[in-house]
Amino acid sequence: MMKSRSIRWILPIAALVVAGYFGWQRFHGTSPTAADTAQKSAASARGAAVPVTIAPVVRADFPVYLGGLGTVQGFNTVLVRTRVDGQIDKIAFKEGQLVNQGDLLIQIDPRPFQAALDQAKAKKAQDEANLANANLDLQRFTRLGEFATRQQTDTQRSTVAQLTAQLAADDAAISNAQTQVDYTTVKAPISGVAGLRQVDVGNIVNASTQTGIVTIAQIEPIAVIFTAPEEQLPYINEAQSTQPLKVIALTTDGKKTLSEGTLSVINNQVDTTSGTIRLKAVFDNKNHALWPGQSVSTRLLVKTLKDATVVPDDAIQHGTDGLYAYAINQDNKAELRKLKVSYSIDGRSVAEDGLSPGQQVITAGQYKVQPGTLVSTAVASSEPAQPKVKQE
C-alpha cells in the first residue's frame, strides 16, 4: 500500500520535470535571443540609407538688421480749435476725410463780427472827414499869414496830426475786426486725415474751450518712433554719417512688410532707466499702410556683410557643446560640423566657421542621423521662412 502510493506521486512529478526541460530547450535553444534581435536590427539599419532633406550653403551679401518695436505717429498733428465765440452754422468735413491745407472745416455765425467790422469802417470814414476839414482850416490859417496868430496855426496843425493818428488807429481797428470775421471760417491748417469731430451744427463754441473741434493728423509723410539698445548707438551713428539708414516697418507678427523709409532723427540722449535710445524714421506712406497710433515691428539696416557664408536656420542644431550642423560628404554620409553663428534673419544665418559655400547640409531628419550615417537626400523647398530677427 505504501509503495503504490509513493509511485502515484513520483510519476506526475517526473512528467512535469521532463515537460519543463523540453520547454526550456525550445525557448532558449532554438529561438533567437533579445541581444541577437538587436544586433540584427542594428546591422539592417546600418545597411539602409536614412532619408533626409538637404539645402546648399551659399555665399551671398547678408543684410544685418537691428529689430525692435515702434509706434506710428502723425508727421504733424493739430488739434483744431475756434478762436472766436459763436454758433456753428455749417460743418464742411466728414470724419475720417482726407483734407487739404486751407479746406473749410466749419463756419461760425459771422454776423456779430461783421457788424463790428462795419462799425470800425464807419468810424474811419468819420475821422477822415474830420481830418479833411482840419486840413482846410490849417490851409486857411497859413494863407492869412500875419493876420492869424501863431497860436491858432500851431493848434490847428496839432489837430491835423491828432486826426491823422486817429486814422491809423481806425485802420488797426478795422484789421482786428476783419481778423475776427476771418476766424469765423475755420480752415484746415495742414493736410491730413480728420478724426472724430467734437461739435455739431448749432453748438455754441468758445475760444477758451480746450477740447477743440477736430484733430487732423498728417499721414503723408508719416513717422515711426522706435528704440534701440544703447550699445548699438556707436554703430548707428557711424553708419548714419555716410548715408540715411534704411528702416522697414512690418506688422507686429513680422509677417507682412508695410512700408520702407529712412532714419531721420537720433534722440539727443539715452534713456538711463531702460538703456535704450529713441529713433525716428520717416516713411512716404503713399499707400496709407501706416496709421497714427499703430504698433509695428521695425528693422534698421545697420550694415551689409559682403560675401558671407549663409546657411539655412533649419540646418543649425543646438548641442551641449554649442551649435552644430550635419554636412553631406562625397560618400553621401553625414559629418558633424561645429558652427559659430553671428547673425540670423528670415530663416538664414551667417556661419563664420565650420562650413564652406557649396556644401550641402541636412535641414530635416537630423534626429535619425549620427556621424557617419548613410543618407538619401531630397532638396529642401525654396519657400522663404517666416521673417524673424535676432542677433547672437
MARFI-395540 format. One line per field, with one value per residue (C-alpha): residue number from 1; residue in one letter; x, y, z. Coordinates in steps of 0.02 Angstrom, whole numbers. Layout:
// MARFI-395540
pos = c(NUM / ...)
code = c(A / ...)
u = c(X / ...)
v = c(Y / ...)
w = c(Z / ...)
***
This chain:
// MARFI-395540
pos = c(1 / 2 / 3 / 4 / 5 / 6 / 7 / 8 / 9 / 10 / 11 / 12 / 13 / 14 / 15 / 16 / 17 / 18 / 19 / 20 / 21 / 22 / 23 / 24 / 25 / 26 / 27 / 28 / 29 / 30 / 31 / 32 / 33 / 34 / 35 / 36 / 37 / 38 / 39 / 40 / 41 / 42 / 43 / 44 / 45 / 46 / 47 / 48 / 49 / 50 / 51 / 52 / 53 / 54 / 55 / 56 / 57 / 58 / 59 / 60 / 61 / 62 / 63 / 64 / 65 / 66 / 67 / 68 / 69 / 70 / 71 / 72 / 73 / 74 / 75 / 76 / 77 / 78 / 79 / 80 / 81 / 82 / 83 / 84 / 85 / 86 / 87 / 88 / 89 / 90 / 91 / 92 / 93 / 94 / 95 / 96 / 97 / 98 / 99 / 100 / 101 / 102 / 103 / 104 / 105 / 106 / 107 / 108 / 109 / 110 / 111 / 112 / 113 / 114 / 115 / 116 / 117 / 118 / 119 / 120 / 121 / 122 / 123 / 124 / 125 / 126 / 127 / 128 / 129 / 130 / 131 / 132 / 133 / 134 / 135 / 136 / 137 / 138 / 139 / 140 / 141 / 142 / 143 / 144 / 145 / 146 / 147 / 148 / 149 / 150 / 151 / 152 / 153 / 154 / 155 / 156 / 157 / 158 / 159 / 160 / 161 / 162 / 163 / 164 / 165 / 166 / 167 / 168 / 169 / 170 / 171 / 172 / 173 / 174 / 175 / 176 / 177 / 178 / 179 / 180 / 181 / 182 / 183 / 184 / 185 / 186 / 187 / 188 / 189 / 190 / 191 / 192 / 193 / 194 / 195 / 196 / 197 / 198 / 199 / 200 / 201 / 202 / 203 / 204 / 205 / 206 / 207 / 208 / 209 / 210 / 211 / 212 / 213 / 214 / 215 / 216 / 217 / 218 / 219 / 220 / 221 / 222 / 223 / 224 / 225 / 226 / 227 / 228 / 229 / 230 / 231 / 232 / 233 / 234 / 235 / 236 / 237 / 238 / 239 / 240 / 241 / 242 / 243 / 244 / 245 / 246 / 247 / 248 / 249 / 250 / 251 / 252 / 253 / 254 / 255 / 256 / 257 / 258 / 259 / 260 / 261 / 262 / 263 / 264 / 265 / 266 / 267 / 268 / 269 / 270 / 271 / 272 / 273 / 274 / 275 / 276 / 277 / 278 / 279 / 280 / 281 / 282 / 283 / 284 / 285 / 286 / 287 / 288 / 289 / 290 / 291 / 292 / 293 / 294 / 295 / 296 / 297 / 298 / 299 / 300 / 301 / 302 / 303 / 304 / 305 / 306 / 307 / 308 / 309 / 310 / 311 / 312 / 313 / 314 / 315 / 316 / 317 / 318 / 319 / 320 / 321 / 322 / 323 / 324 / 325 / 326 / 327 / 328 / 329 / 330 / 331 / 332 / 333 / 334 / 335 / 336 / 337 / 338 / 339 / 340 / 341 / 342 / 343 / 344 / 345 / 346 / 347 / 348 / 349 / 350 / 351 / 352 / 353 / 354 / 355 / 356 / 357 / 358 / 359 / 360 / 361 / 362 / 363 / 364 / 365 / 366 / 367 / 368 / 369 / 370 / 371 / 372 / 373 / 374 / 375 / 376 / 377 / 378 / 379 / 380 / 381 / 382 / 383 / 384 / 385 / 386 / 387 / 388 / 389 / 390 / 391 / 392)
code = c(M / M / K / S / R / S / I / R / W / I / L / P / I / A / A / L / V / V / A / G / Y / F / G / W / Q / R / F / H / G / T / S / P / T / A / A / D / T / A / Q / K / S / A / A / S / A / R / G / A / A / V / P / V / T / I / A / P / V / V / R / A / D / F / P / V / Y / L / G / G / L / G / T / V / Q / G / F / N / T / V / L / V / R / T / R / V / D / G / Q / I / D / K / I / A / F / K / E / G / Q / L / V / N / Q / G / D / L / L / I / Q / I / D / P / R / P / F / Q / A / A / L / D / Q / A / K / A / K / K / A / Q / D / E / A / N / L / A / N / A / N / L / D / L / Q / R / F / T / R / L / G / E / F / A / T / R / Q / Q / T / D / T / Q / R / S / T / V / A / Q / L / T / A / Q / L / A / A / D / D / A / A / I / S / N / A / Q / T / Q / V / D / Y / T / T / V / K / A / P / I / S / G / V / A / G / L / R / Q / V / D / V / G / N / I / V / N / A / S / T / Q / T / G / I / V / T / I / A / Q / I / E / P / I / A / V / I / F / T / A / P / E / E / Q / L / P / Y / I / N / E / A / Q / S / T / Q / P / L / K / V / I / A / L / T / T / D / G / K / K / T / L / S / E / G / T / L / S / V / I / N / N / Q / V / D / T / T / S / G / T / I / R / L / K / A / V / F / D / N / K / N / H / A / L / W / P / G / Q / S / V / S / T / R / L / L / V / K / T / L / K / D / A / T / V / V / P / D / D / A / I / Q / H / G / T / D / G / L / Y / A / Y / A / I / N / Q / D / N / K / A / E / L / R / K / L / K / V / S / Y / S / I / D / G / R / S / V / A / E / D / G / L / S / P / G / Q / Q / V / I / T / A / G / Q / Y / K / V / Q / P / G / T / L / V / S / T / A / V / A / S / S / E / P / A / Q / P / K / V / K / Q / E)
u = c(0 / 136 / 241 / 97 / 51 / 229 / 233 / 73 / 159 / 326 / 255 / 166 / 317 / 432 / 315 / 318 / 508 / 525 / 399 / 487 / 655 / 595 / 506 / 664 / 764 / 641 / 633 / 818 / 894 / 800 / 728 / 838 / 887 / 844 / 1028 / 1031 / 875 / 950 / 1112 / 1019 / 912 / 1067 / 1152 / 997 / 991 / 1173 / 1141 / 989 / 1008 / 916 / 803 / 842 / 814 / 963 / 1000 / 1157 / 1273 / 1291 / 1399 / 1293 / 1278 / 1191 / 1096 / 1115 / 956 / 925 / 750 / 634 / 457 / 390 / 236 / 171 / 145 / 72 / 211 / 112 / -41 / -152 / -300 / -410 / -491 / -601 / -526 / -692 / -854 / -1012 / -1137 / -1088 / -1186 / -1102 / -986 / -897 / -796 / -831 / -749 / -603 / -593 / -426 / -424 / -302 / -224 / -345 / -503 / -657 / -695 / -832 / -922 / -966 / -1104 / -1008 / -1143 / -1086 / -908 / -963 / -1060 / -904 / -806 / -935 / -932 / -742 / -752 / -885 / -776 / -632 / -742 / -795 / -615 / -564 / -696 / -636 / -457 / -505 / -593 / -444 / -326 / -434 / -432 / -243 / -226 / -334 / -233 / -74 / -135 / -189 / -7 / 16 / -172 / -184 / -99 / 40 / -55 / -204 / -92 / 2 / -160 / -234 / -76 / -87 / -269 / -222 / -87 / -211 / -338 / -202 / -155 / -338 / -350 / -204 / -298 / -453 / -353 / -293 / -471 / -530 / -390 / -436 / -620 / -579 / -472 / -618 / -728 / -598 / -589 / -772 / -716 / -612 / -496 / -377 / -204 / -119 / -159 / -205 / -344 / -483 / -528 / -692 / -773 / -816 / -955 / -1116 / -1212 / -1298 / -1172 / -1100 / -911 / -793 / -613 / -572 / -632 / -487 / -575 / -563 / -664 / -568 / -394 / -300 / -153 / -33 / -1 / 97 / 235 / 219 / 340 / 381 / 461 / 560 / 704 / 873 / 994 / 1121 / 1267 / 1212 / 1221 / 1403 / 1367 / 1208 / 1296 / 1439 / 1325 / 1209 / 1355 / 1382 / 1200 / 1024 / 993 / 852 / 708 / 575 / 407 / 315 / 161 / 190 / 198 / 333 / 242 / 196 / 302 / 204 / 324 / 506 / 580 / 738 / 806 / 789 / 822 / 928 / 873 / 995 / 1004 / 994 / 854 / 953 / 807 / 792 / 964 / 890 / 898 / 743 / 747 / 630 / 604 / 505 / 400 / 316 / 163 / 80 / -25 / -78 / -18 / 42 / -84 / -56 / -52 / -17 / 110 / 238 / 395 / 546 / 707 / 851 / 981 / 1144 / 1263 / 1279 / 1404 / 1485 / 1510 / 1454 / 1434 / 1246 / 1163 / 977 / 920 / 839 / 1011 / 1078 / 1060 / 1092 / 1200 / 1288 / 1447 / 1362 / 1292 / 1322 / 1256 / 1267 / 1354 / 1349 / 1518 / 1561 / 1510 / 1336 / 1370 / 1334 / 1476 / 1454 / 1518 / 1530 / 1472 / 1499 / 1348 / 1350 / 1183 / 1018 / 867 / 722 / 773 / 954 / 1111 / 1290 / 1413 / 1582 / 1663 / 1627 / 1552 / 1602 / 1498 / 1447 / 1424 / 1259 / 1184 / 1040 / 887 / 764 / 783 / 932 / 855 / 886 / 1065 / 1231 / 1407 / 1444 / 1263 / 1224 / 1085 / 970 / 938 / 797 / 816 / 732 / 590 / 640 / 492 / 553 / 539 / 436 / 528 / 616 / 759 / 887 / 1069 / 1179)
v = c(0 / 123 / 83 / 106 / 273 / 338 / 284 / 381 / 542 / 514 / 487 / 657 / 748 / 663 / 708 / 892 / 893 / 817 / 940 / 1088 / 1033 / 1018 / 1186 / 1271 / 1194 / 1255 / 1433 / 1460 / 1346 / 1366 / 1544 / 1700 / 1798 / 1984 / 2028 / 1934 / 2028 / 2197 / 2156 / 2104 / 2263 / 2372 / 2283 / 2309 / 2493 / 2516 / 2449 / 2560 / 2745 / 2869 / 2989 / 3173 / 3344 / 3449 / 3628 / 3711 / 3828 / 3985 / 4141 / 4300 / 4477 / 4470 / 4622 / 4648 / 4718 / 4783 / 4732 / 4824 / 4883 / 5054 / 5164 / 5260 / 5447 / 5578 / 5682 / 5833 / 5825 / 5977 / 5997 / 6123 / 6250 / 6401 / 6573 / 6663 / 6629 / 6592 / 6469 / 6340 / 6365 / 6234 / 6083 / 6057 / 5898 / 5716 / 5614 / 5515 / 5625 / 5670 / 5860 / 5979 / 6132 / 6279 / 6173 / 6238 / 6140 / 6237 / 6403 / 6505 / 6636 / 6791 / 6924 / 6997 / 7011 / 7084 / 7218 / 7263 / 7274 / 7389 / 7498 / 7514 / 7562 / 7694 / 7766 / 7782 / 7871 / 7994 / 8028 / 8050 / 8187 / 8273 / 8265 / 8340 / 8485 / 8511 / 8517 / 8651 / 8756 / 8738 / 8798 / 8950 / 8998 / 8978 / 9092 / 9227 / 9247 / 9384 / 9406 / 9238 / 9215 / 9088 / 9001 / 8970 / 8899 / 8783 / 8724 / 8682 / 8591 / 8486 / 8447 / 8382 / 8270 / 8201 / 8158 / 8077 / 7967 / 7929 / 7864 / 7746 / 7682 / 7659 / 7555 / 7445 / 7425 / 7377 / 7248 / 7174 / 7166 / 7088 / 6957 / 6912 / 6891 / 6780 / 6674 / 6628 / 6523 / 6382 / 6304 / 6155 / 6214 / 6060 / 5919 / 5756 / 5643 / 5719 / 5623 / 5616 / 5787 / 5855 / 5977 / 5978 / 6109 / 6229 / 6207 / 6362 / 6357 / 6462 / 6510 / 6457 / 6277 / 6153 / 6004 / 6079 / 6042 / 5901 / 5828 / 5821 / 5701 / 5714 / 5540 / 5584 / 5575 / 5487 / 5447 / 5293 / 5309 / 5156 / 5113 / 5029 / 4965 / 5095 / 4979 / 4990 / 5180 / 5195 / 5080 / 5175 / 5344 / 5279 / 5210 / 5361 / 5479 / 5409 / 5398 / 5388 / 5213 / 5108 / 5064 / 4934 / 4936 / 4770 / 4706 / 4659 / 4474 / 4513 / 4426 / 4574 / 4721 / 4884 / 5017 / 5066 / 5230 / 5311 / 5353 / 5541 / 5577 / 5501 / 5569 / 5681 / 5573 / 5392 / 5336 / 5284 / 5186 / 5067 / 5084 / 5125 / 5267 / 5333 / 5342 / 5421 / 5357 / 5443 / 5350 / 5419 / 5310 / 5340 / 5182 / 5232 / 5065 / 5154 / 5239 / 5352 / 5254 / 5088 / 4968 / 4898 / 4795 / 4886 / 4834 / 4955 / 4909 / 4939 / 4859 / 4729 / 4586 / 4557 / 4377 / 4298 / 4110 / 4087 / 3929 / 3890 / 3905 / 3733 / 3654 / 3726 / 3615 / 3654 / 3533 / 3527 / 3588 / 3729 / 3744 / 3613 / 3552 / 3392 / 3410 / 3279 / 3215 / 3136 / 2963 / 3028 / 3010 / 3135 / 3233 / 3336 / 3514 / 3631 / 3807 / 3986 / 4091 / 4282 / 4342 / 4264 / 4334 / 4269 / 4087 / 4115 / 4128 / 4181 / 4042 / 4117 / 3948 / 3764 / 3768 / 3824 / 3884 / 3743 / 3613 / 3526 / 3523 / 3424 / 3532 / 3396 / 3221 / 3256 / 3159 / 2997 / 3041 / 3012 / 3049 / 2926 / 2882 / 2845 / 2959 / 2977 / 3159 / 3269 / 3454 / 3571 / 3685 / 3858 / 3943 / 4079 / 4053 / 4166 / 4330 / 4344 / 4448 / 4402 / 4430 / 4307)
w = c(0 / 48 / -108 / -232 / -154 / -175 / -356 / -390 / -328 / -415 / -590 / -607 / -538 / -661 / -805 / -754 / -745 / -918 / -993 / -913 / -979 / -1159 / -1148 / -1086 / -1227 / -1357 / -1291 / -1259 / -1385 / -1548 / -1529 / -1556 / -1402 / -1375 / -1400 / -1565 / -1622 / -1576 / -1667 / -1823 / -1818 / -1799 / -1944 / -2050 / -2002 / -2048 / -2219 / -2260 / -2305 / -2193 / -2291 / -2254 / -2331 / -2380 / -2434 / -2500 / -2407 / -2513 / -2523 / -2527 / -2463 / -2295 / -2227 / -2039 / -1966 / -1791 / -1741 / -1624 / -1589 / -1634 / -1634 / -1784 / -1760 / -1875 / -1951 / -1889 / -1777 / -1747 / -1629 / -1719 / -1602 / -1632 / -1598 / -1578 / -1486 / -1582 / -1651 / -1782 / -1943 / -2052 / -2041 / -2206 / -2174 / -2139 / -2003 / -2073 / -2228 / -2304 / -2302 / -2384 / -2306 / -2321 / -2340 / -2248 / -2090 / -2000 / -2020 / -1866 / -1872 / -1933 / -1908 / -1741 / -1804 / -1971 / -1877 / -1778 / -1941 / -2019 / -1864 / -1874 / -2057 / -2020 / -1882 / -2004 / -2131 / -1994 / -1944 / -2124 / -2144 / -1985 / -2048 / -2215 / -2127 / -2010 / -2159 / -2242 / -2083 / -2073 / -2253 / -2215 / -2062 / -2163 / -2303 / -2179 / -2133 / -2002 / -1987 / -1899 / -1733 / -1719 / -1581 / -1695 / -1832 / -1712 / -1632 / -1799 / -1853 / -1694 / -1731 / -1902 / -1825 / -1697 / -1831 / -1937 / -1789 / -1762 / -1940 / -1904 / -1752 / -1860 / -1983 / -1840 / -1776 / -1950 / -1966 / -1797 / -1841 / -2010 / -1921 / -1807 / -1959 / -2041 / -1883 / -1905 / -2054 / -1980 / -2110 / -2106 / -2050 / -2126 / -2246 / -2163 / -2101 / -1997 / -1840 / -1743 / -1729 / -1557 / -1611 / -1712 / -1809 / -1688 / -1547 / -1465 / -1466 / -1361 / -1390 / -1211 / -1239 / -1233 / -1313 / -1486 / -1641 / -1726 / -1736 / -1901 / -1920 / -2066 / -2137 / -2296 / -2242 / -2076 / -1934 / -1830 / -1659 / -1601 / -1485 / -1499 / -1366 / -1313 / -1356 / -1539 / -1540 / -1600 / -1748 / -1791 / -1784 / -1889 / -2024 / -2021 / -2050 / -2226 / -2284 / -2210 / -2145 / -2216 / -2098 / -2134 / -2045 / -2027 / -1937 / -1756 / -1801 / -1929 / -2071 / -2182 / -2238 / -2226 / -2288 / -2309 / -2252 / -2186 / -2015 / -1989 / -1804 / -1666 / -1499 / -1407 / -1250 / -1194 / -1079 / -925 / -850 / -998 / -1077 / -1248 / -1372 / -1461 / -1651 / -1778 / -1954 / -2092 / -2222 / -2379 / -2339 / -2507 / -2485 / -2308 / -2239 / -2082 / -1968 / -1817 / -1654 / -1741 / -1664 / -1787 / -1791 / -1859 / -1944 / -1952 / -2082 / -1989 / -2116 / -2254 / -2242 / -2411 / -2474 / -2311 / -2288 / -2272 / -2206 / -2178 / -1997 / -2007 / -2026 / -1863 / -1709 / -1526 / -1429 / -1261 / -1345 / -1441 / -1616 / -1750 / -1917 / -2019 / -2187 / -2325 / -2387 / -2555 / -2492 / -2451 / -2267 / -2129 / -2050 / -1891 / -1908 / -1759 / -1802 / -1750 / -1799 / -1793 / -1867 / -1914 / -2008 / -2112 / -2091 / -2141 / -2033 / -2059 / -2017 / -1975 / -1950 / -1983 / -2158 / -2332 / -2480 / -2595 / -2458 / -2428 / -2253 / -2180 / -2144 / -2093 / -2021 / -1908 / -1764 / -1863 / -1908 / -1822 / -1884 / -2025 / -2061 / -2243 / -2303 / -2452 / -2492 / -2554 / -2594 / -2471 / -2526 / -2582 / -2496 / -2378 / -2193 / -2083 / -2054 / -1888 / -1824 / -1695 / -1656 / -1565)
***
